[in-house]
């Protein structure tokens, strides 16, 4: 029965897709994303800052490490990114962001290198120019525009307020969560933390580094509610029946984007072309279905020490 509902959730997510055409050891994403046979490998010379990236990005493309696409991610955000655990205990980075990262790398003719870290670290690494891309379920928040350039939206989504099923009657509206006696959770440095401060400023807002930590605090009753991205919240709810996605939270910038190293216009153009190819050829739909199904199995969310 659980697998049936998981597949229903995956299908619902596919229907919502946008059609707009430390220091941790590096990990390579899986090979589930197909290469784009029509795309020719891009060069890695030239100066992207002097090119508008339109039509000539292949000859102008540069990355921080020649021949590689270095991507920062925070693997605590299933089904976007997480670790899938095989029967032999091997942990592999998984999720539709990771499949899309592989697709983009293949499209650009580059080798993919993924660097896992905490969510706020992904933004910092982009801002400092230490990685080419950040893929961590980013919303295109204008406040992040100084840290990264935004790709096209590759999946639509929303924001939700979650609580335990037993407490859902306490929150008929988001205004009812704005009380000093409530402890409300959100991830550090995230859109959800901003939404918590906006909608529940009178509550005791608890910011935690990882979404699984928020979930654990909710399930043990240490938090009364939390702000979580809708697709992630729905994924959790399929695995934890005590969890209730109780309210939609108003938010203008619905959807997820890839964060691109600031000013690398050729890379941005190539990433957008790859995203639109993945959306057009149906690859990304399949990435979502597979990620949601995989997220219902044996996974770990958060950093895994080597």
DOZAGU-938478 format. One record per residue (C-alpha): residue in one letter; x, y, z. Coordinates in Angstrom, 1 decimal, padded with zeros to 4 digits. Example, Ala and Ser with C-alpha at 12.3 -4.5 7.8 and 13.67 -1.06 7.14 Angstrom:
2
<resn = A	c1 = 012.3	c2 = -004.5	c3 = 007.8>
<resn = S	c1 = 013.7	c2 = -001.1	c3 = 007.1>
% end
This chain:
306
<resn = X	c1 = 000.0	c2 = 000.0	c3 = 000.0>
<resn = X	c1 = 002.8	c2 = 002.4	c3 = 000.9>
<resn = X	c1 = 004.4	c2 = 001.8	c3 = -002.5>
<resn = X	c1 = 001.1	c2 = 002.5	c3 = -004.2>
<resn = X	c1 = 000.7	c2 = 005.9	c3 = -002.5>
<resn = X	c1 = 004.3	c2 = 006.7	c3 = -003.3>
<resn = X	c1 = 003.7	c2 = 006.1	c3 = -007.0>
<resn = X	c1 = 000.6	c2 = 008.3	c3 = -006.9>
<resn = X	c1 = 002.7	c2 = 011.0	c3 = -005.3>
<resn = X	c1 = 005.3	c2 = 010.7	c3 = -008.0>
<resn = X	c1 = 002.7	c2 = 011.0	c3 = -010.7>
<resn = X	c1 = 001.2	c2 = 014.0	c3 = -009.1>
<resn = X	c1 = 004.7	c2 = 015.6	c3 = -008.9>
<resn = X	c1 = 005.3	c2 = 015.0	c3 = -012.6>
<resn = X	c1 = 002.0	c2 = 016.7	c3 = -013.5>
<resn = X	c1 = 003.3	c2 = 019.8	c3 = -011.6>
<resn = X	c1 = 006.6	c2 = 020.1	c3 = -013.5>
<resn = X	c1 = 007.4	c2 = 023.4	c3 = -015.1>
<resn = X	c1 = 007.3	c2 = 023.3	c3 = -018.9>
<resn = X	c1 = 009.3	c2 = 026.6	c3 = -019.4>
<resn = X	c1 = 011.5	c2 = 026.0	c3 = -022.2>
<resn = X	c1 = 033.9	c2 = 022.0	c3 = 005.7>
<resn = X	c1 = 035.3	c2 = 020.8	c3 = 002.9>
<resn = X	c1 = 033.9	c2 = 017.4	c3 = 002.1>
<resn = X	c1 = 035.2	c2 = 014.7	c3 = -000.2>
<resn = X	c1 = 033.7	c2 = 015.0	c3 = -003.6>
<resn = X	c1 = 031.1	c2 = 012.4	c3 = -004.8>
<resn = X	c1 = 030.1	c2 = 011.6	c3 = -008.3>
<resn = X	c1 = 026.3	c2 = 011.5	c3 = -009.0>
<resn = X	c1 = 024.8	c2 = 008.3	c3 = -010.5>
<resn = X	c1 = 024.7	c2 = 007.6	c3 = -014.2>
<resn = X	c1 = 020.9	c2 = 007.5	c3 = -014.4>
<resn = X	c1 = 020.8	c2 = 010.8	c3 = -016.4>
<resn = X	c1 = 021.2	c2 = 010.1	c3 = -020.1>
<resn = X	c1 = 023.7	c2 = 012.1	c3 = -022.1>
<resn = X	c1 = 022.4	c2 = 014.3	c3 = -024.8>
<resn = X	c1 = 023.6	c2 = 012.8	c3 = -028.1>
<resn = X	c1 = 022.8	c2 = 015.9	c3 = -030.1>
<resn = X	c1 = 025.0	c2 = 018.1	c3 = -027.9>
<resn = X	c1 = 028.7	c2 = 018.5	c3 = -028.8>
<resn = X	c1 = 031.1	c2 = 018.6	c3 = -025.9>
<resn = X	c1 = 031.8	c2 = 022.2	c3 = -024.9>
<resn = X	c1 = 035.2	c2 = 023.8	c3 = -024.8>
<resn = X	c1 = 036.6	c2 = 024.9	c3 = -021.6>
<resn = X	c1 = 038.6	c2 = 028.0	c3 = -022.7>
<resn = X	c1 = 037.8	c2 = 031.6	c3 = -023.2>
<resn = X	c1 = 036.4	c2 = 034.2	c3 = -020.9>
<resn = X	c1 = 032.7	c2 = 033.9	c3 = -020.1>
<resn = X	c1 = 032.5	c2 = 037.4	c3 = -018.6>
<resn = X	c1 = 033.0	c2 = 038.8	c3 = -022.1>
<resn = X	c1 = 030.2	c2 = 036.7	c3 = -023.7>
<resn = X	c1 = 026.5	c2 = 037.0	c3 = -023.4>
<resn = X	c1 = 026.2	c2 = 033.2	c3 = -023.4>
<resn = X	c1 = 023.6	c2 = 033.3	c3 = -026.2>
<resn = X	c1 = 024.3	c2 = 030.9	c3 = -029.0>
<resn = X	c1 = 028.1	c2 = 030.8	c3 = -028.4>
<resn = X	c1 = 028.3	c2 = 029.4	c3 = -024.9>
<resn = X	c1 = 030.1	c2 = 026.3	c3 = -026.0>
<resn = X	c1 = 033.2	c2 = 028.1	c3 = -027.2>
<resn = X	c1 = 033.1	c2 = 030.5	c3 = -024.2>
<resn = X	c1 = 032.4	c2 = 028.0	c3 = -021.4>
<resn = X	c1 = 034.7	c2 = 028.0	c3 = -018.4>
<resn = X	c1 = 034.5	c2 = 026.1	c3 = -015.1>
<resn = X	c1 = 036.6	c2 = 026.3	c3 = -011.9>
<resn = X	c1 = 038.3	c2 = 023.0	c3 = -012.7>
<resn = X	c1 = 039.0	c2 = 022.4	c3 = -016.4>
<resn = X	c1 = 036.9	c2 = 019.6	c3 = -017.8>
<resn = X	c1 = 034.7	c2 = 019.3	c3 = -014.7>
<resn = X	c1 = 031.4	c2 = 020.6	c3 = -013.5>
<resn = X	c1 = 031.7	c2 = 021.1	c3 = -009.7>
<resn = X	c1 = 028.3	c2 = 021.1	c3 = -008.0>
<resn = X	c1 = 027.5	c2 = 021.8	c3 = -004.3>
<resn = X	c1 = 024.5	c2 = 020.1	c3 = -002.8>
<resn = X	c1 = 022.9	c2 = 019.5	c3 = 000.6>
<resn = X	c1 = 021.8	c2 = 015.9	c3 = 000.7>
<resn = X	c1 = 019.1	c2 = 016.3	c3 = 003.3>
<resn = X	c1 = 016.2	c2 = 017.2	c3 = 001.0>
<resn = X	c1 = 014.5	c2 = 014.1	c3 = -000.4>
<resn = X	c1 = 013.4	c2 = 013.7	c3 = -003.1>
<resn = X	c1 = 015.6	c2 = 016.5	c3 = -004.4>
<resn = X	c1 = 018.9	c2 = 015.1	c3 = -003.0>
<resn = X	c1 = 019.7	c2 = 012.4	c3 = -000.4>
<resn = X	c1 = 021.7	c2 = 009.3	c3 = 000.0>
<resn = X	c1 = 020.2	c2 = 006.0	c3 = -001.2>
<resn = X	c1 = 021.5	c2 = 003.0	c3 = 000.8>
<resn = X	c1 = 022.0	c2 = -000.3	c3 = -001.1>
<resn = X	c1 = 021.6	c2 = -003.7	c3 = 000.4>
<resn = X	c1 = 025.3	c2 = -003.9	c3 = 001.0>
<resn = X	c1 = 025.3	c2 = -000.6	c3 = 002.9>
<resn = X	c1 = 026.8	c2 = 001.4	c3 = 000.1>
<resn = X	c1 = 025.6	c2 = 005.0	c3 = 000.1>
<resn = X	c1 = 025.1	c2 = 006.8	c3 = -003.2>
<resn = X	c1 = 023.9	c2 = 010.4	c3 = -003.8>
<resn = X	c1 = 020.5	c2 = 010.2	c3 = -005.3>
<resn = X	c1 = 017.5	c2 = 012.4	c3 = -006.1>
<resn = X	c1 = 016.2	c2 = 014.3	c3 = -009.1>
<resn = X	c1 = 018.6	c2 = 017.2	c3 = -008.6>
<resn = X	c1 = 021.5	c2 = 014.7	c3 = -008.8>
<resn = X	c1 = 020.1	c2 = 013.1	c3 = -011.9>
<resn = X	c1 = 019.6	c2 = 016.6	c3 = -013.4>
<resn = X	c1 = 023.2	c2 = 017.5	c3 = -012.4>
<resn = X	c1 = 024.5	c2 = 014.5	c3 = -014.3>
<resn = X	c1 = 022.3	c2 = 015.4	c3 = -017.3>
<resn = X	c1 = 023.6	c2 = 019.0	c3 = -017.4>
<resn = X	c1 = 027.2	c2 = 017.8	c3 = -017.1>
<resn = X	c1 = 026.7	c2 = 015.3	c3 = -020.0>
<resn = X	c1 = 025.1	c2 = 018.0	c3 = -022.0>
<resn = X	c1 = 028.0	c2 = 020.4	c3 = -021.4>
<resn = X	c1 = 030.5	c2 = 017.7	c3 = -022.2>
<resn = X	c1 = 032.0	c2 = 017.8	c3 = -018.6>
<resn = X	c1 = 032.7	c2 = 015.3	c3 = -015.9>
<resn = X	c1 = 030.4	c2 = 015.8	c3 = -012.9>
<resn = X	c1 = 031.9	c2 = 016.3	c3 = -009.4>
<resn = X	c1 = 029.4	c2 = 016.7	c3 = -006.5>
<resn = X	c1 = 030.5	c2 = 018.2	c3 = -003.2>
<resn = X	c1 = 028.0	c2 = 017.5	c3 = -000.3>
<resn = X	c1 = 027.7	c2 = 020.1	c3 = 002.5>
<resn = X	c1 = 025.2	c2 = 021.8	c3 = 004.7>
<resn = X	c1 = 022.6	c2 = 023.9	c3 = 002.9>
<resn = X	c1 = 023.9	c2 = 027.3	c3 = 004.0>
<resn = X	c1 = 027.4	c2 = 026.2	c3 = 002.9>
<resn = X	c1 = 026.2	c2 = 025.7	c3 = -000.7>
<resn = X	c1 = 025.2	c2 = 029.3	c3 = -000.9>
<resn = X	c1 = 028.5	c2 = 030.5	c3 = 000.6>
<resn = X	c1 = 030.6	c2 = 028.3	c3 = -001.8>
<resn = X	c1 = 028.7	c2 = 029.7	c3 = -004.8>
<resn = X	c1 = 029.2	c2 = 033.3	c3 = -003.5>
<resn = X	c1 = 032.9	c2 = 032.7	c3 = -003.0>
<resn = X	c1 = 033.3	c2 = 031.1	c3 = -006.5>
<resn = X	c1 = 034.4	c2 = 027.8	c3 = -005.2>
<resn = X	c1 = 031.9	c2 = 025.8	c3 = -007.1>
<resn = X	c1 = 030.2	c2 = 026.1	c3 = -010.5>
<resn = X	c1 = 026.7	c2 = 025.3	c3 = -009.5>
<resn = X	c1 = 024.6	c2 = 024.8	c3 = -006.4>
<resn = X	c1 = 021.7	c2 = 022.3	c3 = -006.6>
<resn = X	c1 = 019.8	c2 = 022.2	c3 = -003.3>
<resn = X	c1 = 016.2	c2 = 022.9	c3 = -004.1>
<resn = X	c1 = 016.8	c2 = 026.6	c3 = -004.4>
<resn = X	c1 = 013.9	c2 = 029.0	c3 = -004.8>
<resn = X	c1 = 014.9	c2 = 032.1	c3 = -006.8>
<resn = X	c1 = 014.8	c2 = 034.4	c3 = -003.8>
<resn = X	c1 = 015.9	c2 = 038.0	c3 = -004.8>
<resn = X	c1 = 018.0	c2 = 038.1	c3 = -001.6>
<resn = X	c1 = 020.2	c2 = 035.4	c3 = -003.1>
<resn = X	c1 = 020.8	c2 = 037.3	c3 = -006.3>
<resn = X	c1 = 024.1	c2 = 038.7	c3 = -005.0>
<resn = X	c1 = 025.4	c2 = 035.2	c3 = -004.3>
<resn = X	c1 = 024.4	c2 = 033.4	c3 = -007.5>
<resn = X	c1 = 022.7	c2 = 033.7	c3 = -010.9>
<resn = X	c1 = 019.4	c2 = 031.8	c3 = -011.3>
<resn = X	c1 = 018.7	c2 = 029.3	c3 = -014.0>
<resn = X	c1 = 015.3	c2 = 028.8	c3 = -015.5>
<resn = X	c1 = 012.8	c2 = 027.2	c3 = -013.2>
<resn = X	c1 = 012.9	c2 = 023.4	c3 = -013.7>
<resn = X	c1 = 010.1	c2 = 022.3	c3 = -011.4>
<resn = X	c1 = 007.2	c2 = 024.2	c3 = -009.8>
<resn = X	c1 = 006.4	c2 = 023.8	c3 = -006.2>
<resn = X	c1 = 005.2	c2 = 025.5	c3 = -003.1>
<resn = X	c1 = 005.7	c2 = 025.9	c3 = 000.6>
<resn = X	c1 = 003.8	c2 = 024.2	c3 = 003.4>
<resn = X	c1 = 003.3	c2 = 024.3	c3 = 007.1>
<resn = X	c1 = 003.4	c2 = 020.8	c3 = 008.6>
<resn = X	c1 = 002.5	c2 = 019.4	c3 = 012.0>
<resn = X	c1 = 001.5	c2 = 016.1	c3 = 013.6>
<resn = X	c1 = -001.8	c2 = 014.6	c3 = 012.4>
<resn = X	c1 = -003.0	c2 = 014.7	c3 = 016.1>
<resn = X	c1 = -002.4	c2 = 018.5	c3 = 016.1>
<resn = X	c1 = -003.8	c2 = 019.5	c3 = 012.7>
<resn = X	c1 = -007.0	c2 = 021.0	c3 = 014.2>
<resn = X	c1 = -004.8	c2 = 023.5	c3 = 016.1>
<resn = X	c1 = -003.8	c2 = 025.1	c3 = 012.8>
<resn = X	c1 = -006.9	c2 = 026.0	c3 = 010.7>
<resn = X	c1 = -004.9	c2 = 028.9	c3 = 009.3>
<resn = X	c1 = -001.3	c2 = 030.1	c3 = 009.4>
<resn = X	c1 = -002.3	c2 = 032.9	c3 = 011.7>
<resn = X	c1 = -003.1	c2 = 030.3	c3 = 014.4>
<resn = X	c1 = 000.5	c2 = 029.2	c3 = 014.4>
<resn = X	c1 = 001.7	c2 = 032.7	c3 = 015.3>
<resn = X	c1 = 001.6	c2 = 032.2	c3 = 019.1>
<resn = X	c1 = 004.3	c2 = 032.5	c3 = 021.6>
<resn = X	c1 = 003.6	c2 = 029.1	c3 = 023.1>
<resn = X	c1 = 004.4	c2 = 027.4	c3 = 019.9>
<resn = X	c1 = 007.9	c2 = 026.2	c3 = 018.7>
<resn = X	c1 = 008.1	c2 = 026.4	c3 = 015.0>
<resn = X	c1 = 010.9	c2 = 024.8	c3 = 013.0>
<resn = X	c1 = 012.7	c2 = 025.7	c3 = 009.7>
<resn = X	c1 = 016.0	c2 = 025.1	c3 = 008.0>
<resn = X	c1 = 018.9	c2 = 027.5	c3 = 008.6>
<resn = X	c1 = 019.5	c2 = 029.9	c3 = 005.7>
<resn = X	c1 = 016.4	c2 = 028.7	c3 = 003.8>
<resn = X	c1 = 013.3	c2 = 030.3	c3 = 002.3>
<resn = X	c1 = 011.4	c2 = 028.4	c3 = 004.9>
<resn = X	c1 = 013.2	c2 = 030.2	c3 = 007.7>
<resn = X	c1 = 012.2	c2 = 033.5	c3 = 006.1>
<resn = X	c1 = 008.6	c2 = 032.4	c3 = 005.8>
<resn = X	c1 = 008.6	c2 = 031.4	c3 = 009.5>
<resn = X	c1 = 009.8	c2 = 034.9	c3 = 010.5>
<resn = X	c1 = 007.2	c2 = 036.5	c3 = 008.2>
<resn = X	c1 = 004.2	c2 = 034.4	c3 = 009.2>
<resn = X	c1 = 005.0	c2 = 033.4	c3 = 012.8>
<resn = X	c1 = 007.1	c2 = 036.2	c3 = 014.3>
<resn = X	c1 = 005.5	c2 = 035.7	c3 = 017.7>
<resn = X	c1 = 006.3	c2 = 032.0	c3 = 017.9>
<resn = X	c1 = 009.6	c2 = 030.6	c3 = 019.1>
<resn = X	c1 = 011.3	c2 = 029.9	c3 = 015.8>
<resn = X	c1 = 013.9	c2 = 027.1	c3 = 015.9>
<resn = X	c1 = 016.3	c2 = 027.0	c3 = 013.0>
<resn = X	c1 = 018.0	c2 = 023.6	c3 = 012.5>
<resn = X	c1 = 020.7	c2 = 022.7	c3 = 009.9>
<resn = X	c1 = 019.0	c2 = 019.8	c3 = 008.3>
<resn = X	c1 = 015.4	c2 = 019.0	c3 = 007.4>
<resn = X	c1 = 015.6	c2 = 015.5	c3 = 008.9>
<resn = X	c1 = 016.4	c2 = 017.1	c3 = 012.3>
<resn = X	c1 = 013.3	c2 = 019.2	c3 = 011.9>
<resn = X	c1 = 011.3	c2 = 016.1	c3 = 011.2>
<resn = X	c1 = 012.7	c2 = 014.3	c3 = 014.2>
<resn = X	c1 = 011.8	c2 = 017.2	c3 = 016.5>
<resn = X	c1 = 008.3	c2 = 017.2	c3 = 015.1>
<resn = X	c1 = 007.7	c2 = 013.5	c3 = 015.5>
<resn = X	c1 = 008.9	c2 = 013.6	c3 = 019.1>
<resn = X	c1 = 006.8	c2 = 016.6	c3 = 020.0>
<resn = X	c1 = 009.6	c2 = 019.0	c3 = 020.5>
<resn = X	c1 = 008.3	c2 = 021.2	c3 = 017.7>
<resn = X	c1 = 004.7	c2 = 022.1	c3 = 017.2>
<resn = X	c1 = 005.0	c2 = 022.8	c3 = 013.5>
<resn = X	c1 = 007.5	c2 = 023.6	c3 = 010.8>
<resn = X	c1 = 007.8	c2 = 025.3	c3 = 007.4>
<resn = X	c1 = 009.0	c2 = 022.8	c3 = 004.7>
<resn = X	c1 = 009.0	c2 = 022.8	c3 = 000.9>
<resn = X	c1 = 005.8	c2 = 021.2	c3 = -000.3>
<resn = X	c1 = 007.3	c2 = 018.3	c3 = -002.3>
<resn = X	c1 = 009.7	c2 = 017.4	c3 = 000.4>
<resn = X	c1 = 006.9	c2 = 017.6	c3 = 003.0>
<resn = X	c1 = 004.7	c2 = 015.3	c3 = 000.9>
<resn = X	c1 = 007.6	c2 = 012.9	c3 = 000.5>
<resn = X	c1 = 008.0	c2 = 012.7	c3 = 004.2>
<resn = X	c1 = 004.3	c2 = 012.2	c3 = 004.8>
<resn = X	c1 = 004.3	c2 = 009.1	c3 = 002.7>
<resn = X	c1 = 006.9	c2 = 007.5	c3 = 005.0>
<resn = X	c1 = 005.6	c2 = 009.0	c3 = 008.3>
<resn = X	c1 = 001.8	c2 = 008.7	c3 = 008.6>
<resn = X	c1 = 001.9	c2 = 010.8	c3 = 011.8>
<resn = X	c1 = 003.0	c2 = 013.8	c3 = 009.7>
<resn = X	c1 = 000.4	c2 = 016.1	c3 = 008.3>
<resn = X	c1 = 000.9	c2 = 018.7	c3 = 005.5>
<resn = X	c1 = -001.7	c2 = 021.0	c3 = 007.0>
<resn = X	c1 = -001.4	c2 = 024.3	c3 = 005.2>
<resn = X	c1 = -000.2	c2 = 025.9	c3 = 002.0>
<resn = X	c1 = 002.0	c2 = 028.9	c3 = 002.8>
<resn = X	c1 = 001.7	c2 = 031.9	c3 = 000.5>
<resn = X	c1 = 004.9	c2 = 032.5	c3 = -001.5>
<resn = X	c1 = 005.4	c2 = 034.3	c3 = -004.8>
<resn = X	c1 = 008.5	c2 = 032.6	c3 = -006.2>
<resn = X	c1 = 007.2	c2 = 029.1	c3 = -006.6>
<resn = X	c1 = 009.6	c2 = 026.7	c3 = -008.2>
<resn = X	c1 = 013.2	c2 = 025.6	c3 = -008.0>
<resn = X	c1 = 016.3	c2 = 026.8	c3 = -009.9>
<resn = X	c1 = 019.9	c2 = 025.9	c3 = -010.3>
<resn = X	c1 = 022.3	c2 = 028.4	c3 = -008.7>
<resn = X	c1 = 025.1	c2 = 029.3	c3 = -011.1>
<resn = X	c1 = 028.4	c2 = 030.9	c3 = -010.2>
<resn = X	c1 = 027.8	c2 = 034.7	c3 = -010.4>
<resn = X	c1 = 028.7	c2 = 036.3	c3 = -013.7>
<resn = X	c1 = 029.5	c2 = 033.1	c3 = -015.6>
<resn = X	c1 = 027.1	c2 = 033.9	c3 = -018.4>
<resn = X	c1 = 028.2	c2 = 031.1	c3 = -020.8>
<resn = X	c1 = 027.7	c2 = 028.5	c3 = -018.1>
<resn = X	c1 = 024.3	c2 = 030.0	c3 = -017.3>
<resn = X	c1 = 023.3	c2 = 029.8	c3 = -021.0>
<resn = X	c1 = 024.5	c2 = 026.2	c3 = -021.2>
<resn = X	c1 = 022.7	c2 = 025.2	c3 = -018.0>
<resn = X	c1 = 019.4	c2 = 026.7	c3 = -019.2>
<resn = X	c1 = 019.7	c2 = 024.9	c3 = -022.5>
<resn = X	c1 = 020.3	c2 = 021.6	c3 = -020.8>
<resn = X	c1 = 017.4	c2 = 022.2	c3 = -018.4>
<resn = X	c1 = 015.0	c2 = 022.9	c3 = -021.2>
<resn = X	c1 = 016.3	c2 = 019.8	c3 = -023.1>
<resn = X	c1 = 015.6	c2 = 017.6	c3 = -020.1>
<resn = X	c1 = 012.1	c2 = 019.1	c3 = -019.7>
<resn = X	c1 = 011.4	c2 = 018.7	c3 = -023.4>
<resn = X	c1 = 012.6	c2 = 015.1	c3 = -023.9>
<resn = X	c1 = 010.8	c2 = 013.8	c3 = -020.8>
<resn = X	c1 = 014.0	c2 = 012.9	c3 = -018.9>
<resn = X	c1 = 013.2	c2 = 015.1	c3 = -016.0>
<resn = X	c1 = 009.8	c2 = 013.6	c3 = -015.5>
<resn = X	c1 = 011.4	c2 = 010.3	c3 = -015.2>
<resn = X	c1 = 014.0	c2 = 011.6	c3 = -012.7>
<resn = X	c1 = 011.2	c2 = 012.8	c3 = -010.5>
<resn = X	c1 = 009.3	c2 = 009.4	c3 = -010.6>
<resn = X	c1 = 012.5	c2 = 007.5	c3 = -009.8>
<resn = X	c1 = 013.6	c2 = 009.8	c3 = -007.0>
<resn = X	c1 = 010.2	c2 = 009.7	c3 = -005.2>
<resn = X	c1 = 010.2	c2 = 005.9	c3 = -005.5>
<resn = X	c1 = 013.8	c2 = 005.7	c3 = -004.3>
<resn = X	c1 = 013.1	c2 = 008.1	c3 = -001.4>
<resn = X	c1 = 010.5	c2 = 005.7	c3 = 000.0>
<resn = X	c1 = 013.2	c2 = 003.1	c3 = 000.5>
<resn = X	c1 = 016.4	c2 = 002.9	c3 = 002.6>
<resn = X	c1 = 017.9	c2 = 006.4	c3 = 002.6>
<resn = X	c1 = 020.0	c2 = 008.7	c3 = 004.7>
<resn = X	c1 = 019.5	c2 = 012.5	c3 = 004.7>
<resn = X	c1 = 022.4	c2 = 014.6	c3 = 005.8>
<resn = X	c1 = 026.2	c2 = 014.4	c3 = 005.4>
<resn = X	c1 = 027.8	c2 = 011.0	c3 = 005.6>
<resn = X	c1 = 031.4	c2 = 010.9	c3 = 006.9>
<resn = X	c1 = 033.8	c2 = 008.8	c3 = 004.8>
% end
